[in-house]
Amino acid sequence: MSLVQYFLAKVRRDEEGQGLAEHALILALIAIVAIVALIFLGGQVSTLLSKVGNSV
């Protein structure tokens, strides 16, 4: 294997790792947004679900 082929193989592997890291960051951001939304809207959601449960 030549030096150029080795370098290109190494770069390709790094790009795959970078893609996984980007996906992990996106999932973490979605989780944070969902937690913050539940913190601020939790009471309203609970009230709405209680009303639906009582009407059934």
C-alpha positions in Angstrom: 0.0 0.0 0.0 1.5 3.3 -1.0 1.6 6.3 1.3 -1.1 8.1 -0.7 -3.5 5.2 -0.4 -2.8 4.9 3.3 -3.5 8.6 3.8 -6.8 8.4 1.8 -8.0 5.4 3.7 -7.3 7.2 6.9 -9.2 10.3 5.8 -12.2 8.2 4.7 -12.4 6.6 8.2 -12.2 9.9 9.9 -15.1 11.2 7.8 -17.2 8.3 8.9 -16.4 9.0 12.5 -17.3 12.7 11.9 -20.7 11.7 10.5 -21.4 9.6 13.5 -20.4 12.4 15.8 -22.7 14.8 14.0 -25.6 12.4 14.3 -24.9 12.1 18.0 -24.9 15.9 18.4 -28.2 16.2 16.6 -29.8 13.5 18.8 -28.5 15.2 21.9 -29.9 18.6 20.7 -33.3 17.0 20.0 -33.3 15.4 23.5 -32.5 18.7 25.1 -35.2 20.5 23.2 -37.7 17.7 24.2 -36.7 18.0 27.9 -37.0 21.8 27.9 -40.4 21.5 26.2 -41.6 19.0 28.8 -40.4 21.3 31.7 -42.2 24.3 30.4 -45.3 22.6 29.0 -45.6 19.7 31.4 -48.4 21.2 33.5 -50.5 22.0 30.5 -50.0 18.5 29.0 -50.9 16.9 32.3 -54.1 19.0 32.6 -55.0 18.1 29.0 -54.4 14.4 29.6 -56.4 14.5 32.8 -59.4 16.1 31.0 -59.3 13.5 28.3 -59.0 10.7 30.9 -61.9 12.0 32.9 -64.1 12.4 29.8 -63.5 8.7 28.9 
